[in-house]
Amino acid sequence: MSEKKKQIMEVAMRCFSRQGFEATSIQEIAMELGMAKGSIYFYFKSKEDLLLSVIAYYGERMLAGMTTLPEERQLPPRERLLLQLRRHYAYVLENREFPIMLMREPAVFENRKTKMQALMIGMERSLQQWMCGHIDEIYGREAYEYSADGAMLFAGMMKEYLRLLFIGKPAIDVNRLAEFQVNRLDDIMLGMIRSKSSPIVPRGSEDERGRPGKGRDHAGEVRQAARRLRRAMQQEELPADQEERRSDLLAALSRFEEELAKPAPDRILARGMLAYLKEEAPPAWRADVDALERIWGAKP
C-alpha cells in the first residue's frame, strides 16, 4: 500500500470519527489533507469505497497489534498472548472514535450490508485463526480438539469488553483486562481438557461460518492444508531440545494463516513464511508443507 493511500485513509478515519460518515464530504477530507479533491478519486472510486477501505484498514491495524514481534519470538507463548492483547486494547482506546461513529450511524452498515458482512467475516476469521494458534501453542496437543470452542468463547469475551472500552464506562485498565482474560482462558481450556467431553464445535468446522451452502473455495482449501500441517506439527513427538524449533514453526504457520485471512493478503510475507517452513521443517512434516505450498500457489 502506498504511503499516500495510507495517509488518505488515516485522515478520512479522523474526519468520519469527528463528523460522522454522512456529514463528511470528500472535499473536507481533501482540504484537511491539503490536496485536490480529484487526487482522492485517483485512489478511491467513491466515498463509499473510501469508507470500506478505512474499515478494512482499521481492522488490519487492530490485527497488526496481535502479531508476534521478532523480539517476542523467544518468549513463552502465554506471555506473547498477553503482550499482544495489551497492544490490541491500547490501539482500540487510542482510536475508539471510529467504531463509535459506526455504531451511531447504523444506516452506514444497513445500506452496504453485503460488503460490510464480507469485511466482518474476514476479521472474525482472522481472530479465530489467531486464537486457535495461541491455544495450540499454550496448551499443546491435548487441547487441539477444544481449540475452536476455546477460541469462540475467548472472542465472545473480547467482544463484550471491547464494547465497554468503546463507551468508556466503566473505566478499564487494559493491562489488567488482558491479564484477566488470559487467566480466564486458562480456566476455559484446562476445564475442557479435564472434562474430556466432546467439543461443541469440532476444530475446522468453524471456518465456513457465514457462508452456508457454498462449496469449498481456494482459501478454504489452503486453510484445510494449513490445519493438516498444524496437526502434524502438534502431534509429532520431538526431542526436548527441538521444542523451541516446533514453537518457531508454529508461529510462522500462524503468521501465514493470519495473512491469508486478511481482505488483501501480503503475498510476499506469506511466501516468506512458507519458505521458512520449508527450510526448517523436519522430514516428517515436509509432505504437509509441500502440500500447503502447492495448494496455496494454485490459481483460485
Sine and cosine of phi, psi and omega as CSV:
sin_phi,cos_phi,sin_psi,cos_psi,sin_omega,cos_omega
0.00,0.00,0.73,-0.68,-0.02,-1.00
-0.94,0.33,0.44,-0.90,0.01,-1.00
-0.90,0.44,-0.58,0.81,0.00,-1.00
-0.90,0.43,-0.69,0.73,0.02,-1.00
-0.89,0.46,-0.66,0.75,0.02,-1.00
-0.89,0.45,-0.66,0.75,0.00,-1.00
-0.89,0.46,-0.67,0.74,0.02,-1.00
-0.88,0.48,-0.69,0.72,-0.02,-1.00
-0.91,0.41,-0.63,0.78,0.00,-1.00
-0.92,0.39,-0.66,0.75,0.04,-1.00
-0.93,0.36,-0.66,0.75,0.03,-1.00
-0.88,0.48,-0.64,0.77,0.01,-1.00
-0.89,0.46,-0.65,0.76,0.04,-1.00
-0.90,0.44,-0.69,0.72,-0.03,-1.00
-0.92,0.40,-0.71,0.70,0.04,-1.00
-0.87,0.49,-0.65,0.76,-0.02,-1.00
-0.90,0.43,-0.63,0.78,-0.09,-1.00
-0.98,0.21,-0.67,0.74,-0.16,-0.99
-0.92,-0.39,-0.26,0.97,-0.13,-0.99
1.00,-0.08,0.40,-0.92,-0.06,-1.00
-0.92,0.38,-0.77,0.64,-0.09,-1.00
-0.90,0.44,-0.56,0.83,-0.08,-1.00
-0.99,0.12,-0.15,0.99,-0.04,-1.00
-0.99,-0.13,0.75,-0.66,0.04,-1.00
-0.97,-0.24,0.36,-0.93,0.08,-1.00
-0.88,0.48,-0.57,0.82,0.01,-1.00
-0.88,0.48,-0.67,0.75,0.01,-1.00
-0.91,0.42,-0.64,0.77,0.04,-1.00
-0.90,0.44,-0.68,0.73,0.00,-1.00
-0.89,0.46,-0.65,0.76,0.00,-1.00
-0.90,0.44,-0.66,0.75,0.02,-1.00
-0.92,0.39,-0.52,0.86,0.04,-1.00
-0.98,0.20,-0.37,0.93,-0.09,-1.00
0.96,0.27,0.58,0.81,-0.01,-1.00
-0.69,-0.72,0.22,-0.97,-0.01,-1.00
-0.95,0.32,0.57,-0.82,0.00,-1.00
-0.83,0.55,-0.64,0.77,-0.02,-1.00
-0.89,0.45,-0.44,0.90,0.00,-1.00
-0.91,0.41,-0.53,0.85,0.03,-1.00
-0.91,0.41,-0.62,0.79,-0.01,-1.00
-0.94,0.34,-0.23,0.97,0.12,-0.99
-0.92,0.38,-0.52,0.85,-0.04,-1.00
-0.98,-0.18,-0.48,0.88,-0.07,-1.00
-0.72,-0.70,0.71,-0.70,-0.09,-1.00
-0.94,0.35,-0.50,0.86,-0.09,-1.00
-0.35,-0.94,0.10,-1.00,0.07,-1.00
-0.91,0.42,-0.58,0.82,0.05,-1.00
-0.90,0.43,-0.68,0.73,0.04,-1.00
-0.87,0.49,-0.64,0.77,0.04,-1.00
-0.90,0.43,-0.69,0.72,0.01,-1.00
-0.87,0.50,-0.74,0.67,-0.01,-1.00
-0.88,0.47,-0.62,0.79,0.04,-1.00
-0.92,0.40,-0.62,0.78,0.02,-1.00
-0.91,0.42,-0.66,0.75,0.03,-1.00
-0.89,0.46,-0.71,0.71,0.03,-1.00
-0.89,0.45,-0.64,0.76,0.01,-1.00
-0.91,0.42,-0.68,0.74,0.03,-1.00
-0.87,0.49,-0.70,0.71,0.02,-1.00
-0.89,0.47,-0.67,0.74,0.00,-1.00
-0.92,0.39,-0.60,0.80,0.04,-1.00
-0.91,0.42,-0.64,0.77,0.06,-1.00
-0.88,0.47,-0.71,0.71,-0.02,-1.00
-0.94,0.35,-0.49,0.87,-0.01,-1.00
-0.88,0.48,-0.58,0.82,0.04,-1.00
-0.93,0.36,-0.22,0.97,-0.05,-1.00
-0.98,-0.20,0.20,0.98,0.08,-1.00
-0.99,-0.11,0.37,-0.93,-0.04,-1.00
-0.99,0.17,0.84,-0.55,0.07,-1.00
-0.98,0.22,0.46,-0.89,-0.03,-1.00
-0.80,0.60,-0.64,0.77,-0.05,-1.00
-0.96,0.29,-0.15,0.99,-0.01,-1.00
-0.99,-0.12,-0.12,0.99,-0.14,-0.99
-0.89,0.46,-0.46,0.89,-0.03,-1.00
-1.00,0.03,-0.06,1.00,0.00,-1.00
-0.98,0.20,0.42,-0.91,0.11,-0.99
-0.85,0.52,0.57,-0.82,-0.08,-1.00
-0.86,0.52,-0.56,0.83,0.01,-1.00
-0.91,0.41,-0.62,0.78,0.03,-1.00
-0.93,0.36,-0.59,0.80,0.06,-1.00
-0.88,0.47,-0.69,0.73,0.03,-1.00
-0.87,0.50,-0.69,0.73,-0.01,-1.00
-0.87,0.49,-0.71,0.70,0.00,-1.00
-0.90,0.44,-0.65,0.76,-0.02,-1.00
-0.93,0.38,-0.62,0.78,0.07,-1.00
-0.89,0.45,-0.66,0.75,0.01,-1.00
-0.88,0.47,-0.69,0.72,0.03,-1.00
-0.89,0.45,-0.67,0.74,-0.01,-1.00
-0.86,0.51,-0.76,0.65,-0.04,-1.00
-0.94,0.35,-0.55,0.84,0.05,-1.00
-0.89,0.45,-0.66,0.75,0.03,-1.00
-0.90,0.43,-0.67,0.74,0.01,-1.00
-0.86,0.50,-0.71,0.71,0.00,-1.00
-0.89,0.46,-0.64,0.77,-0.03,-1.00
-0.95,0.31,-0.40,0.92,-0.12,-0.99
-0.78,-0.62,0.51,0.86,-0.12,-0.99
-0.97,0.25,-0.25,0.97,-0.03,-1.00
-0.89,0.46,-0.54,0.84,-0.05,-1.00
-0.93,0.37,-0.80,0.60,0.06,-1.00
-0.89,0.46,-0.52,0.86,0.06,-1.00
-0.89,0.46,-0.67,0.74,0.05,-1.00
-0.86,0.51,-0.68,0.73,0.00,-1.00
-0.90,0.44,-0.60,0.80,0.02,-1.00
-0.94,0.34,-0.53,0.85,-0.02,-1.00
-0.98,0.20,-0.32,0.95,-0.01,-1.00
-0.87,-0.50,0.95,0.30,-0.04,-1.00
-0.86,0.51,-0.41,0.91,0.02,-1.00
-0.89,0.45,-0.45,0.89,0.04,-1.00
-0.85,0.52,-0.67,0.74,0.03,-1.00
-0.96,0.27,-0.72,0.70,-0.12,-0.99
-0.88,0.48,-0.63,0.77,-0.06,-1.00
-0.98,0.21,-0.18,0.98,-0.03,-1.00
-0.72,-0.70,0.64,0.77,-0.20,-0.98
-0.84,0.54,-0.74,0.67,-0.09,-1.00
-0.89,0.46,-0.73,0.68,-0.02,-1.00
-0.93,0.37,-0.63,0.77,0.01,-1.00
-0.90,0.43,-0.67,0.74,-0.01,-1.00
-0.88,0.47,-0.64,0.77,0.02,-1.00
-0.88,0.48,-0.66,0.75,0.04,-1.00
-0.91,0.42,-0.70,0.72,-0.03,-1.00
-0.90,0.43,-0.65,0.76,0.02,-1.00
-0.89,0.45,-0.65,0.76,0.04,-1.00
-0.88,0.47,-0.67,0.74,0.01,-1.00
-0.93,0.38,-0.66,0.75,0.03,-1.00
-0.89,0.46,-0.66,0.75,0.01,-1.00
-0.90,0.43,-0.64,0.77,0.04,-1.00
-0.88,0.48,-0.70,0.71,0.01,-1.00
-0.89,0.45,-0.66,0.75,0.00,-1.00
-0.88,0.47,-0.72,0.69,-0.01,-1.00
-0.92,0.40,-0.64,0.77,0.03,-1.00
-0.87,0.50,-0.71,0.70,-0.05,-1.00
-0.94,0.34,-0.66,0.75,0.04,-1.00
-0.87,0.49,-0.63,0.77,0.04,-1.00
-0.88,0.47,-0.68,0.73,0.02,-1.00
-0.92,0.39,-0.65,0.76,0.02,-1.00
-0.88,0.48,-0.69,0.73,0.03,-1.00
-0.85,0.52,-0.70,0.72,-0.06,-1.00
-0.95,0.31,-0.61,0.79,-0.09,-1.00
-0.98,0.21,-0.70,0.72,-0.19,-0.98
-0.96,-0.29,-0.13,0.99,0.13,-0.99
0.98,0.21,-0.22,-0.98,-0.16,-0.99
-0.89,0.45,-0.57,0.82,-0.07,-1.00
-0.94,0.35,-0.24,0.97,0.03,-1.00
-1.00,-0.07,-0.09,1.00,-0.16,-0.99
-0.82,0.57,-0.75,0.66,-0.09,-1.00
-0.93,0.36,-0.30,0.95,-0.01,-1.00
-0.98,-0.18,0.00,1.00,-0.15,-0.99
-0.92,0.39,-0.56,0.83,0.02,-1.00
-0.91,0.41,-0.71,0.71,0.06,-1.00
-0.88,0.48,-0.71,0.71,0.00,-1.00
-0.87,0.49,-0.67,0.74,0.00,-1.00
-0.91,0.42,-0.64,0.77,-0.01,-1.00
-0.93,0.36,-0.64,0.76,0.05,-1.00
-0.90,0.43,-0.65,0.76,0.01,-1.00
-0.92,0.40,-0.66,0.75,0.03,-1.00
-0.88,0.47,-0.60,0.80,0.06,-1.00
-0.89,0.45,-0.66,0.75,0.07,-1.00
-0.88,0.48,-0.72,0.69,-0.02,-1.00
-0.86,0.51,-0.69,0.72,-0.04,-1.00
-0.87,0.50,-0.71,0.71,-0.04,-1.00
-0.93,0.36,-0.65,0.76,0.02,-1.00
-0.96,0.29,-0.51,0.86,0.10,-0.99
-0.88,0.47,-0.65,0.76,0.03,-1.00
-0.86,0.52,-0.66,0.75,0.03,-1.00
-0.92,0.39,-0.61,0.79,0.04,-1.00
-0.91,0.42,-0.61,0.79,0.01,-1.00
-0.88,0.47,-0.72,0.70,-0.07,-1.00
-0.99,0.11,-0.28,0.96,0.09,-1.00
0.98,0.22,0.20,0.98,0.00,-1.00
-0.68,-0.73,0.83,-0.55,-0.10,1.00
-0.97,0.26,0.29,-0.96,0.06,-1.00
-0.91,0.42,0.72,-0.69,-0.07,-1.00
-0.81,-0.58,0.73,-0.68,0.11,-0.99
-0.98,0.19,0.92,-0.39,-0.11,-0.99
-0.92,0.38,-0.50,0.86,0.04,-1.00
-0.91,0.41,-0.69,0.73,0.04,-1.00
-0.92,0.39,-0.61,0.79,0.02,-1.00
-0.88,0.48,-0.72,0.70,-0.01,-1.00
-0.87,0.49,-0.70,0.71,0.00,-1.00
-0.91,0.42,-0.66,0.75,0.03,-1.00
-0.86,0.51,-0.69,0.72,-0.05,-1.00
-0.94,0.34,-0.61,0.79,0.05,-1.00
-0.91,0.42,-0.62,0.78,0.07,-1.00
-0.89,0.45,-0.63,0.78,0.02,-1.00
-0.94,0.35,-0.52,0.85,0.08,-1.00
-0.89,0.45,-0.63,0.77,0.10,-1.00
-0.83,0.55,-0.74,0.67,-0.01,-1.00
-0.86,0.52,-0.70,0.71,-0.05,-1.00
-0.91,0.42,-0.80,0.59,-0.11,-0.99
-0.94,0.35,-0.72,0.69,-0.02,-1.00
-0.91,0.41,-0.55,0.83,0.06,-1.00
-0.91,0.42,-0.69,0.73,0.01,-1.00
-0.92,0.39,-0.64,0.77,0.02,-1.00
-0.89,0.46,-0.69,0.72,0.00,-1.00
-0.91,0.42,-0.59,0.81,-0.08,-1.00
-0.94,0.35,-0.50,0.87,-0.05,-1.00
0.84,0.54,0.40,0.92,0.02,-1.00
-0.99,0.13,0.28,-0.96,0.01,-1.00
-0.95,0.31,0.64,-0.77,0.03,-1.00
-0.92,0.39,0.48,-0.88,0.10,-1.00
-0.96,0.29,-0.71,0.70,0.01,-1.00
-0.89,-0.45,0.98,-0.21,0.02,-1.00
-0.86,0.50,0.55,-0.83,-0.01,-1.00
-0.85,0.53,0.78,-0.62,0.02,-1.00
0.96,-0.28,-0.54,0.84,-0.06,-1.00
-0.97,0.26,-0.21,0.98,-0.01,-1.00
-0.99,0.14,-0.20,0.98,-0.15,-0.99
-0.92,0.38,-0.49,0.87,-0.08,-1.00
-0.99,-0.12,0.27,0.96,0.04,-1.00
-0.83,0.56,0.68,-0.74,0.05,-1.00
1.00,0.06,0.01,1.00,0.00,-1.00
-0.73,-0.68,0.82,0.57,-0.05,-1.00
-0.91,0.42,0.56,-0.83,0.13,-0.99
0.98,0.20,0.06,1.00,-0.02,-1.00
-0.97,-0.23,0.53,-0.85,0.07,-1.00
-0.96,0.29,0.20,-0.98,-0.03,-1.00
-0.94,0.34,0.81,-0.59,-0.01,-1.00
-1.00,-0.06,-0.01,-1.00,-0.04,-1.00
-0.87,0.49,-0.71,0.71,0.01,-1.00
-0.87,0.48,-0.60,0.80,0.05,-1.00
-0.90,0.44,-0.63,0.78,0.06,-1.00
-0.88,0.48,-0.68,0.73,-0.01,-1.00
-0.91,0.41,-0.67,0.74,0.01,-1.00
-0.88,0.48,-0.63,0.77,0.02,-1.00
-0.91,0.42,-0.66,0.75,0.03,-1.00
-0.90,0.44,-0.63,0.78,0.04,-1.00
-0.91,0.42,-0.61,0.79,0.04,-1.00
-0.90,0.43,-0.65,0.76,0.02,-1.00
-0.88,0.47,-0.67,0.74,0.02,-1.00
-0.90,0.43,-0.69,0.72,0.00,-1.00
-0.88,0.48,-0.64,0.76,0.01,-1.00
-0.89,0.46,-0.68,0.73,0.02,-1.00
-0.89,0.45,-0.66,0.75,-0.01,-1.00
-0.91,0.41,-0.58,0.81,-0.01,-1.00
-0.96,0.26,-0.59,0.81,-0.15,-0.99
-1.00,0.03,-0.35,0.94,-0.03,-1.00
-0.92,0.38,0.75,-0.66,0.09,-1.00
-0.98,0.21,0.81,-0.58,0.01,-1.00
-0.82,-0.58,0.47,-0.88,0.11,-0.99
-0.87,0.49,0.41,-0.91,-0.05,-1.00
-0.83,0.55,-0.58,0.82,-0.05,-1.00
-0.97,0.24,-0.02,1.00,0.03,-1.00
-0.97,-0.26,0.02,1.00,-0.04,-1.00
-0.91,0.42,-0.57,0.82,0.04,-1.00
-0.91,0.42,-0.62,0.78,0.05,-1.00
-0.89,0.46,-0.70,0.72,0.04,-1.00
-0.85,0.52,-0.70,0.71,-0.02,-1.00
-0.88,0.48,-0.68,0.73,0.01,-1.00
-0.90,0.44,-0.66,0.75,-0.02,-1.00
-0.93,0.36,-0.61,0.79,0.07,-1.00
-0.90,0.44,-0.62,0.78,0.04,-1.00
-0.90,0.43,-0.64,0.77,0.03,-1.00
-0.90,0.43,-0.66,0.75,0.03,-1.00
-0.91,0.42,-0.66,0.76,0.04,-1.00
-0.88,0.48,-0.65,0.76,0.01,-1.00
-0.91,0.42,-0.63,0.78,0.06,-1.00
-0.88,0.48,-0.71,0.71,-0.02,-1.00
-0.91,0.41,-0.64,0.77,0.04,-1.00
-0.88,0.48,-0.68,0.74,-0.02,-1.00
-0.92,0.40,-0.66,0.75,0.00,-1.00
-0.86,0.51,-0.58,0.82,-0.08,-1.00
-0.98,0.22,-0.19,0.98,-0.02,-1.00
-0.94,0.34,0.47,-0.88,0.07,-1.00
-0.84,0.54,-0.58,0.81,0.03,-1.00
-0.75,-0.67,0.99,0.10,-0.06,-1.00
-0.89,0.47,0.56,-0.83,0.11,-0.99
-1.00,0.09,0.98,-0.21,-0.10,-1.00
-0.93,0.38,-0.49,0.87,0.02,-1.00
-0.92,0.40,-0.69,0.72,0.03,-1.00
-0.90,0.43,-0.70,0.71,0.01,-1.00
-0.88,0.48,-0.66,0.75,0.02,-1.00
-0.90,0.44,-0.59,0.81,0.03,-1.00
-0.90,0.43,-0.64,0.76,0.04,-1.00
-0.90,0.43,-0.65,0.76,0.03,-1.00
-0.91,0.42,-0.64,0.77,0.02,-1.00
-0.89,0.46,-0.65,0.76,0.04,-1.00
-0.90,0.44,-0.68,0.73,0.03,-1.00
-0.88,0.48,-0.68,0.74,-0.01,-1.00
-0.90,0.43,-0.63,0.78,-0.07,-1.00
-0.96,0.29,-0.61,0.80,-0.16,-0.99
-0.98,-0.20,-0.25,0.97,-0.09,-1.00
-0.93,0.38,0.68,-0.73,0.11,-0.99
-0.89,0.46,0.35,-0.94,-0.04,-1.00
-0.80,0.60,-0.56,0.83,-0.06,-1.00
-0.90,0.43,-0.36,0.93,-0.04,-1.00
-0.97,-0.22,-0.10,1.00,-0.15,-0.99
-0.87,0.50,-0.65,0.76,-0.04,-1.00
-0.88,0.47,-0.65,0.76,0.01,-1.00
-0.94,0.34,-0.59,0.81,0.06,-1.00
-0.90,0.43,-0.70,0.71,0.01,-1.00
-0.89,0.46,-0.63,0.77,0.01,-1.00
-0.90,0.43,-0.67,0.75,0.03,-1.00
-0.88,0.47,-0.70,0.71,0.00,-1.00
-0.89,0.45,-0.67,0.75,-0.03,-1.00
-0.91,0.41,-0.71,0.71,-0.03,-1.00
-0.93,0.36,-0.67,0.75,0.01,-1.00
-0.90,0.44,-0.60,0.80,-0.04,-1.00
-0.98,0.22,-0.27,0.96,0.01,-1.00
-0.94,0.33,0.60,-0.80,0.00,-1.00
-0.94,0.34,0.71,-0.70,0.01,-1.00
-0.92,0.38,0.00,0.00,0.00,0.00
